[in-house]
Amino acid sequence: MRKLFSLIALALVLLVAGCGAQESSGKDTSPSKEDKKKIALVLPEKIGVNPFFQQMDEGAKQAAEEFGVELNTIESTDHSAIEENLRVAVAEGYDLIITSSFESEDALKKVATENPDRQFAIIDTVVDLPNVQSVNFREHEAAFLLGAAAGLSTKTDKVGMVVAMDIPLMKKWTVAFEQGLKETNADAEFLVNYVGGFTDPAKAKELALLQASKGADFVAGAAAVGDLGVFEAAKEQGFFTSGQDVDRTEVDPEHVVLSQLKGTDAAAYETVKAFANGNFKSGVVEYGLKEKGVGLTYVTHESKTPLNSFVGQEVIDQVKALHEEIVSGKREIKNPLSN
C-alpha cells in the first residue's frame, strides 16, 4: 500500500511539472510594445501635397515594420507648426526624431540644442549639431546624367531649365546639368531662368514658354511645385520636359520624358534601419548614384511609362555608360557647393 501511494505521489509531481513546463514554453517572448524603440517622423507639411514627403513616410514605415520599431508620422499643417511638433515628439519620449528639408532647419537647431541627450535626424539638408544626423544627397550626380541625356536628345541644340530660386543650393542642379549637357553635346546652348520661389506654377510656365520661344525643345523642371507649370507649357507648345524627385513621366508621357530621382524613401528606410540596429551616428550621411539615393528614369530605375522616342534607347545606353563610370569611381562629378 505504501508503495502504491508513493507511485501515485510521484505521478502527480511529474504531471504538475509537465503542465508547468508546457505553460512556460507557450508564453510570448517577443518584445512588448513598451520595449520597442520609438521613432517620430515630423514632416514639414501634410502628406499628399508633395510626393517627396509621401515616399519618405513610406520608406520609414517599411523599415519600422521590418525591424520592429514603433513609428509615428506627425504632419505639420504649415511651416510654423514644425517647431511645435518637434517639441511634442520630445515631450512624448521618442528615442529618435526625424524631420526633413530646409524648412525644418531653424526649428531643429533650437529643439536639438535644448535637448542634447535626444537623438535627431534631418533628411535633405545639413544641421551641424553633435546629436543630429544629416542625411544628404549628391543630386549633382543625377543632374549630370539628366543633362547628358538632354544633350543627346535635343534636335535644336537648345536646352533649358526652369529653376526655383537663384540660390547656392540650386547650383547642384544647374551647374551639374550644364556639365552633362556639354559632355555629350558641346554645341548645345543652355538657357536658365529662375522662378523666385518653390510654389509658383504660373511663373514657371511663363518661363518655360519663354525658353521654348527661343528654340529650346527640352526644358527641365527644377522648380518644385512650379514644375507643374512647366509640364503645362510643354503640353501646350509640344516641347519635352523632365520632373524631379519621383517618376513624373506618368503625368504626361508624351511630353514629360525623364525624371531626376531622389530616394527619400531609401534615405528614411536606411535611417530607421540604422537606429533599430544600433548603428545610428551623428554627422553627415550622403546618398548618391552608388547608394541608389539619386538616379534617372530608364537609366538607374525602371519606369511604368514606355520610353519616349524623343530620348530613345540609344541615348539611354550612352547615359548608362556614364552612370557606370561614376559608380565605379572612374568619373567624379564634383559638388558645385564645395568649390
PABA-944770 format. One record per residue (C-alpha): residue number from 0; residue in one letter; x, y, z. Coordinates in nm, 2 decimals. Each point is the difference from the previous one (the first is absolute). Layout:
BEGIN
+-----+---------+--------+--------+--------+
: num : residuo :      x :      y :      z :
+-----+---------+--------+--------+--------+
: NUM :       A :      X :      Y :      Z :
...
+-----+---------+--------+--------+--------+
//
This chain:
BEGIN
+-----+---------+--------+--------+--------+
: num : residuo :      x :      y :      z :
+-----+---------+--------+--------+--------+
:   0 :       M :   0.00 :   0.00 :   0.00 :
:   1 :       R :   0.28 :   0.25 :   0.09 :
:   2 :       K :   0.17 :  -0.09 :  -0.33 :
:   3 :       L :  -0.33 :   0.08 :  -0.18 :
:   4 :       F :  -0.03 :   0.34 :   0.17 :
:   5 :       S :   0.36 :   0.08 :  -0.09 :
:   6 :       L :  -0.06 :  -0.08 :  -0.37 :
:   7 :       I :  -0.32 :   0.21 :   0.00 :
:   8 :       A :   0.18 :   0.30 :   0.16 :
:   9 :       L :   0.29 :  -0.03 :  -0.24 :
:  10 :       A :  -0.24 :   0.00 :  -0.30 :
:  11 :       L :  -0.18 :   0.31 :   0.14 :
:  12 :       V :   0.34 :   0.19 :   0.03 :
:  13 :       L :   0.10 :  -0.09 :  -0.36 :
:  14 :       L :  -0.34 :   0.10 :  -0.13 :
:  15 :       V :   0.01 :   0.34 :   0.17 :
:  16 :       A :   0.36 :   0.06 :  -0.11 :
:  17 :       G :  -0.10 :  -0.09 :  -0.36 :
:  18 :       C :  -0.29 :   0.24 :   0.00 :
:  19 :       G :   0.22 :   0.28 :   0.14 :
:  20 :       A :   0.26 :  -0.06 :  -0.27 :
:  21 :       Q :  -0.27 :   0.01 :  -0.27 :
:  22 :       E :  -0.15 :   0.32 :   0.13 :
:  23 :       S :   0.35 :   0.17 :   0.01 :
:  24 :       S :   0.09 :  -0.10 :  -0.35 :
:  25 :       G :  -0.33 :   0.14 :  -0.13 :
:  26 :       K :   0.07 :   0.36 :   0.12 :
:  27 :       D :   0.07 :   0.27 :  -0.26 :
:  28 :       T :   0.37 :   0.10 :   0.04 :
:  29 :       S :   0.00 :   0.26 :  -0.28 :
:  30 :       P :   0.06 :   0.36 :   0.11 :
:  31 :       S :  -0.30 :   0.18 :   0.13 :
:  32 :       K :  -0.11 :   0.33 :  -0.14 :
:  33 :       E :   0.16 :   0.17 :   0.30 :
:  34 :       D :   0.34 :  -0.16 :  -0.09 :
:  35 :       K :  -0.01 :   0.12 :  -0.36 :
:  36 :       K :   0.21 :   0.30 :  -0.11 :
:  37 :       K :  -0.22 :   0.30 :  -0.08 :
:  38 :       I :   0.06 :   0.22 :  -0.30 :
:  39 :       A :  -0.19 :   0.32 :  -0.10 :
:  40 :       L :   0.00 :   0.13 :  -0.36 :
:  41 :       V :  -0.08 :   0.37 :   0.00 :
:  42 :       L :  -0.09 :   0.11 :  -0.35 :
:  43 :       P :   0.00 :   0.37 :  -0.09 :
:  44 :       E :  -0.33 :  -0.02 :  -0.17 :
:  45 :       K :  -0.30 :  -0.24 :  -0.04 :
:  46 :       I :   0.04 :  -0.32 :  -0.20 :
:  47 :       G :  -0.15 :   0.03 :  -0.35 :
:  48 :       V :   0.13 :   0.35 :  -0.09 :
:  49 :       N :   0.35 :  -0.11 :  -0.11 :
:  50 :       P :   0.09 :  -0.36 :  -0.10 :
:  51 :       F :   0.34 :   0.07 :   0.14 :
:  52 :       F :  -0.13 :  -0.03 :   0.35 :
:  53 :       Q :  -0.25 :  -0.27 :  -0.07 :
:  54 :       Q :   0.27 :  -0.24 :  -0.11 :
:  55 :       M :   0.20 :   0.09 :   0.30 :
:  56 :       D :  -0.29 :  -0.11 :   0.22 :
:  57 :       E :  -0.03 :  -0.32 :  -0.19 :
:  58 :       G :   0.37 :  -0.09 :   0.03 :
:  59 :       A :   0.00 :   0.07 :   0.38 :
:  60 :       K :  -0.31 :  -0.21 :   0.05 :
:  61 :       Q :   0.15 :  -0.29 :  -0.20 :
:  62 :       A :   0.31 :   0.00 :   0.21 :
:  63 :       A :  -0.20 :   0.03 :   0.33 :
:  64 :       E :  -0.20 :  -0.31 :  -0.09 :
:  65 :       E :   0.31 :  -0.20 :  -0.11 :
:  66 :       F :   0.21 :   0.09 :   0.30 :
:  67 :       G :  -0.25 :   0.00 :   0.28 :
:  68 :       V :  -0.01 :   0.37 :   0.07 :
:  69 :       E :  -0.30 :   0.21 :   0.10 :
:  70 :       L :  -0.04 :   0.29 :  -0.24 :
:  71 :       N :  -0.23 :   0.30 :   0.02 :
:  72 :       T :  -0.02 :   0.25 :  -0.29 :
:  73 :       I :  -0.09 :   0.36 :   0.11 :
:  74 :       E :  -0.12 :   0.22 :  -0.29 :
:  75 :       S :   0.04 :   0.38 :   0.03 :
:  76 :       T :  -0.29 :   0.22 :  -0.11 :
:  77 :       D :   0.25 :   0.27 :  -0.10 :
:  78 :       H :   0.36 :   0.08 :   0.05 :
:  79 :       S :  -0.07 :   0.19 :   0.32 :
:  80 :       A :  -0.12 :  -0.32 :   0.16 :
:  81 :       I :   0.33 :  -0.19 :  -0.05 :
:  82 :       E :   0.16 :   0.12 :   0.32 :
:  83 :       E :  -0.31 :  -0.07 :   0.21 :
:  84 :       N :  -0.02 :  -0.35 :  -0.15 :
:  85 :       L :   0.37 :  -0.07 :   0.08 :
:  86 :       R :  -0.06 :   0.11 :   0.36 :
:  87 :       V :  -0.30 :  -0.23 :   0.02 :
:  88 :       A :   0.21 :  -0.29 :  -0.12 :
:  89 :       V :   0.26 :   0.08 :   0.27 :
:  90 :       A :  -0.26 :   0.02 :   0.27 :
:  91 :       E :  -0.15 :  -0.33 :  -0.10 :
:  92 :       G :   0.34 :  -0.17 :   0.04 :
:  93 :       Y :   0.09 :  -0.11 :  -0.35 :
:  94 :       D :   0.34 :  -0.16 :  -0.02 :
:  95 :       L :   0.08 :   0.15 :  -0.34 :
:  96 :       I :  -0.17 :   0.29 :  -0.17 :
:  97 :       I :   0.03 :   0.04 :  -0.38 :
:  98 :       T :  -0.09 :   0.30 :  -0.20 :
:  99 :       S :   0.08 :   0.13 :  -0.34 :
: 100 :       S :   0.10 :   0.29 :  -0.23 :
: 101 :       F :   0.12 :   0.36 :   0.04 :
: 102 :       E :  -0.34 :   0.10 :   0.13 :
: 103 :       S :   0.07 :  -0.19 :   0.32 :
: 104 :       E :   0.36 :   0.12 :   0.05 :
: 105 :       D :  -0.06 :   0.29 :   0.24 :
: 106 :       A :  -0.25 :  -0.19 :   0.21 :
: 107 :       L :   0.22 :  -0.31 :   0.03 :
: 108 :       K :   0.30 :   0.22 :   0.10 :
: 109 :       K :  -0.20 :   0.14 :   0.29 :
: 110 :       V :  -0.15 :  -0.33 :   0.12 :
: 111 :       A :   0.31 :  -0.21 :  -0.04 :
: 112 :       T :   0.22 :   0.25 :   0.18 :
: 113 :       E :  -0.25 :   0.01 :   0.29 :
: 114 :       N :  -0.01 :  -0.38 :   0.02 :
: 115 :       P :   0.37 :  -0.12 :  -0.04 :
: 116 :       D :  -0.08 :  -0.34 :   0.13 :
: 117 :       R :  -0.27 :  -0.07 :  -0.26 :
: 118 :       Q :   0.10 :  -0.13 :  -0.35 :
: 119 :       F :  -0.13 :   0.16 :  -0.32 :
: 120 :       A :   0.04 :  -0.04 :  -0.37 :
: 121 :       I :  -0.09 :   0.24 :  -0.29 :
: 122 :       I :  -0.03 :  -0.12 :  -0.36 :
: 123 :       D :   0.10 :   0.22 :  -0.30 :
: 124 :       T :   0.20 :   0.27 :   0.18 :
: 125 :       V :   0.28 :   0.04 :   0.26 :
: 126 :       V :  -0.03 :   0.10 :   0.36 :
: 127 :       D :   0.34 :   0.00 :   0.16 :
: 128 :       L :  -0.07 :  -0.11 :   0.36 :
: 129 :       P :   0.15 :  -0.29 :   0.20 :
: 130 :       N :  -0.34 :  -0.17 :   0.05 :
: 131 :       V :  -0.12 :   0.03 :  -0.36 :
: 132 :       Q :   0.05 :  -0.22 :  -0.30 :
: 133 :       S :  -0.03 :   0.19 :  -0.32 :
: 134 :       V :  -0.10 :  -0.22 :  -0.30 :
: 135 :       N :   0.11 :   0.17 :  -0.32 :
: 136 :       F :  -0.02 :  -0.09 :  -0.37 :
: 137 :       R :   0.25 :   0.04 :  -0.28 :
: 138 :       E :  -0.26 :   0.15 :  -0.24 :
: 139 :       H :   0.27 :   0.13 :  -0.23 :
: 140 :       E :   0.08 :  -0.35 :  -0.11 :
: 141 :       A :  -0.35 :  -0.06 :  -0.12 :
: 142 :       A :  -0.02 :   0.35 :  -0.15 :
: 143 :       F :   0.31 :  -0.08 :  -0.20 :
: 144 :       L :  -0.17 :  -0.31 :  -0.15 :
: 145 :       L :  -0.32 :   0.20 :  -0.08 :
: 146 :       G :   0.21 :   0.27 :  -0.18 :
: 147 :       A :   0.18 :  -0.27 :  -0.19 :
: 148 :       A :  -0.33 :  -0.15 :  -0.11 :
: 149 :       A :  -0.13 :   0.34 :  -0.10 :
: 150 :       G :   0.32 :   0.07 :  -0.21 :
: 151 :       L :  -0.04 :  -0.33 :  -0.19 :
: 152 :       S :  -0.38 :   0.04 :  -0.05 :
: 153 :       T :  -0.03 :   0.37 :  -0.11 :
: 154 :       K :  -0.07 :   0.06 :  -0.37 :
: 155 :       T :   0.04 :   0.38 :   0.02 :
: 156 :       D :   0.32 :   0.01 :   0.22 :
: 157 :       K :  -0.19 :   0.23 :   0.24 :
: 158 :       V :  -0.08 :  -0.14 :   0.34 :
: 159 :       G :  -0.16 :   0.19 :   0.30 :
: 160 :       M :  -0.06 :  -0.04 :   0.37 :
: 161 :       V :  -0.25 :   0.18 :   0.21 :
: 162 :       V :   0.14 :   0.03 :   0.35 :
: 163 :       A :  -0.18 :   0.09 :   0.33 :
: 164 :       M :   0.25 :   0.26 :   0.13 :
: 165 :       D :   0.34 :   0.14 :  -0.08 :
: 166 :       I :   0.16 :  -0.12 :   0.33 :
: 167 :       P :   0.32 :  -0.20 :   0.05 :
: 168 :       L :  -0.19 :  -0.33 :   0.07 :
: 169 :       M :  -0.15 :  -0.01 :  -0.35 :
: 170 :       K :   0.35 :   0.00 :  -0.16 :
: 171 :       K :   0.00 :  -0.37 :   0.08 :
: 172 :       W :  -0.26 :  -0.02 :  -0.28 :
: 173 :       T :   0.09 :   0.28 :  -0.24 :
: 174 :       V :   0.38 :  -0.03 :   0.00 :
: 175 :       A :   0.01 :  -0.38 :  -0.02 :
: 176 :       F :  -0.28 :  -0.01 :  -0.26 :
: 177 :       E :   0.20 :   0.23 :  -0.23 :
: 178 :       Q :   0.31 :  -0.21 :   0.05 :
: 179 :       G :  -0.19 :  -0.31 :  -0.11 :
: 180 :       L :  -0.15 :   0.19 :  -0.29 :
: 181 :       K :   0.34 :   0.12 :  -0.13 :
: 182 :       E :   0.15 :  -0.35 :   0.06 :
: 183 :       T :  -0.23 :  -0.15 :  -0.27 :
: 184 :       N :  -0.07 :   0.31 :  -0.21 :
: 185 :       A :   0.26 :   0.27 :  -0.01 :
: 186 :       D :  -0.21 :   0.21 :  -0.24 :
: 187 :       A :  -0.30 :   0.01 :   0.23 :
: 188 :       E :  -0.12 :   0.33 :   0.14 :
: 189 :       F :  -0.12 :   0.00 :   0.36 :
: 190 :       L :  -0.29 :   0.23 :   0.10 :
: 191 :       V :  -0.08 :   0.05 :   0.36 :
: 192 :       N :  -0.26 :   0.21 :   0.18 :
: 193 :       Y :  -0.10 :   0.03 :   0.37 :
: 194 :       V :  -0.36 :   0.01 :   0.13 :
: 195 :       G :   0.08 :   0.17 :   0.33 :
: 196 :       G :  -0.17 :  -0.26 :   0.21 :
: 197 :       F :  -0.09 :  -0.37 :   0.04 :
: 198 :       T :  -0.38 :   0.02 :  -0.04 :
: 199 :       D :  -0.08 :   0.21 :  -0.31 :
: 200 :       P :  -0.11 :  -0.21 :  -0.29 :
: 201 :       A :  -0.13 :   0.31 :  -0.19 :
: 202 :       K :   0.34 :   0.17 :   0.00 :
: 203 :       A :   0.17 :  -0.33 :  -0.09 :
: 204 :       K :  -0.23 :  -0.05 :  -0.29 :
: 205 :       E :   0.07 :   0.35 :  -0.13 :
: 206 :       L :   0.38 :  -0.06 :   0.01 :
: 207 :       A :  -0.03 :  -0.34 :  -0.17 :
: 208 :       L :  -0.20 :   0.16 :  -0.28 :
: 209 :       L :   0.27 :   0.27 :  -0.03 :
: 210 :       Q :   0.27 :  -0.26 :  -0.04 :
: 211 :       A :  -0.20 :  -0.20 :  -0.25 :
: 212 :       S :  -0.05 :   0.32 :  -0.20 :
: 213 :       K :   0.38 :   0.03 :  -0.02 :
: 214 :       G :   0.02 :  -0.35 :  -0.16 :
: 215 :       A :   0.04 :  -0.23 :   0.30 :
: 216 :       D :  -0.15 :  -0.34 :  -0.07 :
: 217 :       F :   0.08 :  -0.13 :   0.34 :
: 218 :       V :  -0.07 :   0.20 :   0.32 :
: 219 :       A :   0.09 :  -0.17 :   0.33 :
: 220 :       G :  -0.22 :   0.08 :   0.30 :
: 221 :       A :   0.19 :   0.08 :   0.33 :
: 222 :       A :  -0.26 :   0.22 :   0.17 :
: 223 :       A :  -0.17 :  -0.24 :   0.25 :
: 224 :       V :  -0.38 :   0.07 :  -0.03 :
: 225 :       G :   0.08 :   0.23 :  -0.29 :
: 226 :       D :   0.09 :  -0.30 :  -0.21 :
: 227 :       L :  -0.38 :  -0.04 :  -0.05 :
: 228 :       G :   0.01 :   0.32 :  -0.20 :
: 229 :       V :   0.29 :  -0.12 :  -0.21 :
: 230 :       F :  -0.20 :  -0.32 :  -0.08 :
: 231 :       E :  -0.30 :   0.21 :  -0.11 :
: 232 :       A :   0.22 :   0.21 :  -0.23 :
: 233 :       A :   0.16 :  -0.31 :  -0.15 :
: 234 :       K :  -0.35 :  -0.15 :  -0.08 :
: 235 :       E :  -0.12 :   0.33 :  -0.15 :
: 236 :       Q :   0.30 :   0.07 :  -0.22 :
: 237 :       G :   0.12 :  -0.35 :  -0.08 :
: 238 :       F :   0.35 :   0.00 :   0.15 :
: 239 :       F :   0.14 :  -0.25 :   0.24 :
: 240 :       T :   0.08 :   0.02 :   0.37 :
: 241 :       S :   0.10 :  -0.19 :   0.32 :
: 242 :       G :  -0.11 :  -0.02 :   0.36 :
: 243 :       Q :   0.17 :  -0.02 :   0.34 :
: 244 :       D :   0.03 :  -0.23 :   0.30 :
: 245 :       V :  -0.26 :  -0.27 :  -0.11 :
: 246 :       D :  -0.09 :  -0.14 :  -0.34 :
: 247 :       R :  -0.22 :   0.27 :  -0.16 :
: 248 :       T :  -0.01 :  -0.15 :  -0.35 :
: 249 :       E :  -0.34 :  -0.15 :   0.08 :
: 250 :       V :  -0.14 :   0.36 :   0.02 :
: 251 :       D :   0.03 :   0.04 :  -0.38 :
: 252 :       P :   0.21 :  -0.27 :  -0.17 :
: 253 :       E :  -0.01 :   0.19 :  -0.33 :
: 254 :       H :   0.19 :   0.30 :   0.14 :
: 255 :       V :   0.14 :  -0.09 :   0.35 :
: 256 :       V :   0.27 :  -0.24 :  -0.13 :
: 257 :       L :   0.24 :  -0.02 :   0.29 :
: 258 :       S :   0.02 :   0.05 :   0.38 :
: 259 :       Q :   0.30 :   0.07 :   0.22 :
: 260 :       L :  -0.06 :  -0.22 :   0.30 :
: 261 :       K :   0.07 :   0.05 :   0.37 :
: 262 :       G :  -0.05 :  -0.30 :   0.23 :
: 263 :       T :  -0.15 :   0.16 :   0.31 :
: 264 :       D :  -0.16 :  -0.34 :   0.07 :
: 265 :       A :   0.33 :  -0.17 :   0.00 :
: 266 :       A :   0.15 :   0.27 :   0.22 :
: 267 :       A :  -0.28 :  -0.03 :   0.26 :
: 268 :       Y :   0.02 :  -0.38 :  -0.02 :
: 269 :       E :   0.38 :  -0.01 :   0.06 :
: 270 :       T :  -0.03 :   0.25 :   0.28 :
: 271 :       V :  -0.26 :  -0.20 :   0.19 :
: 272 :       K :   0.19 :  -0.32 :  -0.07 :
: 273 :       A :   0.33 :   0.14 :   0.13 :
: 274 :       F :  -0.17 :   0.11 :   0.32 :
: 275 :       A :  -0.18 :  -0.33 :   0.05 :
: 276 :       N :   0.33 :  -0.19 :  -0.04 :
: 277 :       G :   0.20 :   0.23 :   0.22 :
: 278 :       N :   0.20 :   0.15 :  -0.28 :
: 279 :       F :  -0.14 :   0.35 :   0.01 :
: 280 :       K :   0.26 :   0.28 :   0.03 :
: 281 :       S :   0.00 :   0.38 :  -0.02 :
: 282 :       G :   0.17 :   0.18 :  -0.29 :
: 283 :       V :  -0.06 :   0.00 :  -0.37 :
: 284 :       V :  -0.11 :  -0.30 :  -0.20 :
: 285 :       E :  -0.01 :   0.03 :  -0.38 :
: 286 :       Y :  -0.20 :  -0.19 :  -0.26 :
: 287 :       G :   0.11 :   0.02 :  -0.37 :
: 288 :       L :  -0.02 :  -0.22 :  -0.31 :
: 289 :       K :   0.21 :  -0.27 :   0.16 :
: 290 :       E :  -0.24 :  -0.03 :   0.30 :
: 291 :       K :  -0.30 :   0.03 :  -0.23 :
: 292 :       G :  -0.11 :   0.31 :   0.19 :
: 293 :       V :  -0.03 :   0.21 :  -0.32 :
: 294 :       G :  -0.06 :  -0.11 :  -0.36 :
: 295 :       L :  -0.16 :   0.05 :  -0.34 :
: 296 :       T :  -0.30 :  -0.19 :  -0.14 :
: 297 :       Y :   0.09 :  -0.27 :  -0.26 :
: 298 :       V :   0.37 :   0.03 :   0.10 :
: 299 :       T :   0.01 :  -0.10 :   0.37 :
: 300 :       H :  -0.37 :  -0.08 :   0.06 :
: 301 :       E :  -0.27 :  -0.17 :  -0.21 :
: 302 :       S :  -0.31 :   0.20 :  -0.08 :
: 303 :       K :  -0.36 :  -0.11 :  -0.06 :
: 304 :       T :  -0.01 :   0.25 :  -0.29 :
: 305 :       P :   0.14 :  -0.12 :  -0.33 :
: 306 :       L :   0.31 :   0.19 :  -0.11 :
: 307 :       N :  -0.08 :   0.30 :  -0.22 :
: 308 :       S :   0.15 :  -0.01 :  -0.35 :
: 309 :       F :   0.14 :   0.36 :   0.05 :
: 310 :       V :   0.25 :  -0.16 :   0.23 :
: 311 :       G :   0.03 :  -0.36 :  -0.14 :
: 312 :       Q :   0.18 :  -0.30 :   0.12 :
: 313 :       E :   0.33 :   0.10 :  -0.16 :
: 314 :       V :   0.02 :   0.31 :   0.21 :
: 315 :       I :  -0.09 :  -0.20 :   0.32 :
: 316 :       D :   0.28 :  -0.25 :  -0.08 :
: 317 :       Q :   0.26 :   0.28 :  -0.03 :
: 318 :       V :  -0.12 :   0.16 :   0.32 :
: 319 :       K :   0.02 :  -0.34 :   0.18 :
: 320 :       A :   0.37 :  -0.02 :  -0.10 :
: 321 :       L :   0.05 :   0.34 :   0.17 :
: 322 :       H :  -0.19 :  -0.12 :   0.30 :
: 323 :       E :   0.23 :  -0.30 :   0.03 :
: 324 :       E :   0.31 :   0.22 :  -0.02 :
: 325 :       I :  -0.13 :   0.21 :   0.29 :
: 326 :       V :  -0.10 :  -0.30 :   0.22 :
: 327 :       S :   0.34 :  -0.17 :  -0.06 :
: 328 :       G :   0.19 :   0.31 :   0.09 :
: 329 :       K :   0.15 :   0.04 :  -0.35 :
: 330 :       R :  -0.18 :   0.34 :  -0.03 :
: 331 :       E :  -0.06 :   0.25 :   0.28 :
: 332 :       I :  -0.28 :   0.25 :  -0.02 :
: 333 :       K :   0.11 :   0.27 :   0.24 :
: 334 :       N :  -0.25 :   0.17 :   0.23 :
: 335 :       P :  -0.03 :   0.36 :  -0.12 :
: 336 :       L :  -0.05 :   0.11 :   0.36 :
: 337 :       S :   0.34 :  -0.13 :   0.11 :
: 338 :       N :   0.19 :   0.22 :  -0.23 :
+-----+---------+--------+--------+--------+
//
